[in-house]
Amino acid sequence: MRLSLCTITFRHHLLSLDDIARWAAANDFQGIELWGSHARNMQHMTDRNAEWMAAFGLSVPMLSDYLPLDEDLASLRHATSNLCRLAGRWGARKVRTFAGKSASRDTSPEVRWRLSARLKDACMMAQDQGCQLLVETHPGTLADTLSSTQRLLEEVDHPALGINFDTLHVWEGGADPVAAHRALLPHI
């Protein structure tokens, strides 16, 4: 298993990515999951990239952000393309997002259909740019229960869609994490 930390953990601290990378390397982490906001804020720093991170003995396995699935299609496509471009700069092939902003039980069939279609569109774009889109199991989204997550995978039905399995969130959703992991394993 490769251990990574996410820069979102430090969002309320005045630490540079240099400081975080040094700390991660000194504490035997192998990677840094880069929050999308941090990646966007460093776009102008052309020396910050996968090679720079490798100098610390670290990689960036994933960029984590929030795609605007509920906005117009042009905005979603722009955000997906930009995030995949940034992921490429950092050598990441995975992009993490959430499946909407409402709990599955509170989402109408029409909204669920639209979100699934938008996720599929984002998956097609991500795949074209060499990325995989991971939906995090998370409360208040379409991936908040095991059954809703499995249904979402079936609805989107795209090879570039995977699951970022968060054990605590799965447990919060009422599922046995071991059984849920087993059920979702082909997509994790």
C-alpha positions in Angstrom: 0.0 0.0 0.0 1.2 3.5 -0.9 0.4 6.2 1.7 -0.5 9.7 0.5 -1.8 12.7 2.3 -4.1 15.3 0.8 -3.3 19.0 0.8 -6.9 19.8 1.7 -5.9 18.7 5.2 -3.8 21.8 5.4 -6.3 24.3 3.9 -6.6 26.3 7.2 -2.8 26.4 7.7 -0.3 28.8 6.2 2.0 26.1 4.8 3.5 26.1 1.4 3.5 23.0 -0.8 7.2 22.9 -0.3 6.7 22.6 3.5 4.0 19.9 3.0 6.2 17.9 0.6 9.2 18.1 3.0 7.0 17.0 5.9 5.4 14.2 3.8 8.8 12.9 2.7 10.3 13.0 6.2 7.3 11.0 7.5 7.5 8.2 5.0 4.5 9.2 2.8 4.9 8.2 -0.9 2.5 10.7 -2.3 0.5 13.9 -2.1 -3.1 14.0 -3.2 -3.3 17.5 -4.5 -6.5 19.5 -3.9 -7.7 21.2 -7.1 -7.7 24.7 -5.6 -4.0 24.3 -4.8 -3.2 23.0 -8.3 -5.0 25.9 -9.9 -3.3 28.4 -7.6 0.1 27.1 -8.7 -0.6 27.2 -12.4 1.7 30.1 -12.9 4.5 28.4 -11.1 5.9 26.4 -14.0 8.6 24.7 -12.0 5.9 23.0 -9.8 5.1 19.7 -11.5 5.6 16.0 -11.3 9.4 16.2 -11.6 9.6 18.8 -8.8 7.5 16.4 -6.6 9.7 13.5 -7.5 12.7 15.3 -6.2 11.1 14.8 -2.7 10.6 11.1 -3.5 6.9 11.7 -3.8 4.3 11.4 -6.5 0.8 12.9 -7.0 -1.5 9.9 -7.5 -4.7 12.1 -7.7 -6.1 15.6 -8.0 -9.2 16.1 -5.8 -11.8 18.6 -6.8 -15.5 19.2 -7.2 -16.8 19.1 -10.8 -19.8 21.4 -11.4 -22.2 18.5 -12.4 -25.2 20.7 -11.7 -24.1 23.6 -13.9 -24.4 23.9 -17.7 -22.6 21.4 -19.8 -20.1 23.9 -21.2 -19.0 24.7 -17.6 -18.6 21.1 -16.7 -16.6 20.3 -19.9 -14.3 23.3 -19.3 -13.7 22.3 -15.6 -13.1 18.7 -16.5 -10.6 19.6 -19.3 -8.8 22.0 -17.0 -8.6 19.5 -14.1 -7.3 16.7 -16.4 -4.7 19.1 -17.8 -3.5 20.0 -14.3 -3.5 16.3 -13.4 -1.2 15.6 -16.4 1.2 18.3 -15.2 1.5 16.6 -11.9 1.7 13.1 -13.3 -1.7 12.1 -11.9 -4.0 9.8 -13.8 -6.9 10.1 -11.3 -9.3 12.9 -10.6 -11.6 12.7 -7.6 -15.0 14.4 -7.4 -18.3 14.1 -5.6 -21.5 12.8 -7.2 -23.7 15.8 -6.7 -24.6 17.9 -3.7 -27.7 16.1 -2.4 -28.3 12.8 -0.6 -29.4 10.0 -2.8 -32.8 9.7 -1.0 -33.5 13.4 -1.6 -32.6 13.4 -5.3 -35.4 13.1 -7.8 -35.2 10.6 -10.7 -34.9 13.5 -13.2 -32.0 15.1 -11.3 -30.3 11.7 -10.7 -30.6 11.0 -14.5 -29.0 14.4 -15.3 -26.2 13.9 -12.8 -25.4 10.4 -14.1 -25.4 11.7 -17.7 -23.1 14.6 -16.7 -20.8 12.1 -15.0 -20.7 10.0 -18.1 -19.8 13.1 -20.2 -17.0 14.0 -17.8 -15.8 10.4 -17.9 -15.6 10.5 -21.7 -13.5 13.7 -21.5 -11.3 12.4 -18.7 -10.6 9.2 -20.7 -9.7 11.2 -23.8 -7.1 13.0 -21.7 -5.7 9.9 -20.1 -7.5 10.3 -16.7 -9.9 8.2 -14.7 -12.7 10.0 -12.8 -13.2 8.7 -9.2 -16.4 9.4 -7.3 -15.8 9.5 -3.5 -18.2 7.6 -1.3 -19.5 10.6 0.7 -22.6 11.6 2.7 -25.0 14.0 0.9 -24.2 12.7 -2.6 -25.3 10.0 -5.0 -22.5 7.8 -3.5 -23.8 8.0 0.1 -25.0 4.4 0.4 -23.7 1.2 -1.1 -26.9 0.6 -3.1 -26.9 4.1 -4.5 -23.2 3.9 -5.4 -23.7 0.6 -7.2 -26.7 2.1 -9.0 -24.6 5.1 -10.0 -21.9 2.8 -11.5 -24.6 1.0 -13.5 -26.2 4.3 -14.7 -22.9 5.9 -15.8 -21.5 2.6 -17.2 -18.2 4.0 -18.3 -14.7 2.4 -17.9 -13.2 5.7 -16.8 -15.5 5.9 -13.7 -14.1 4.5 -10.5 -14.7 4.8 -6.8 -12.6 6.6 -4.2 -13.5 4.3 -1.3 -13.7 6.2 2.0 -14.2 3.6 4.8 -15.6 6.1 7.3 -18.1 7.5 4.8 -19.3 4.0 3.9 -19.8 3.2 7.5 -21.7 6.5 8.0 -23.9 5.5 5.1 -25.0 2.4 7.1 -23.0 -0.3 5.2 -20.5 -2.8 6.6 -17.2 -1.4 5.2 -15.7 -4.8 4.6 -18.8 -6.0 2.7 -19.0 -2.7 0.8 -15.3 -2.9 -0.1 -15.8 -6.4 -1.4 -18.9 -5.3 -3.5 -17.2 -2.2 -5.0 -13.7 -3.7 -5.3 -13.7 -4.0 -9.2 -14.3 -0.2 -9.3 -11.9 0.9 -6.5 
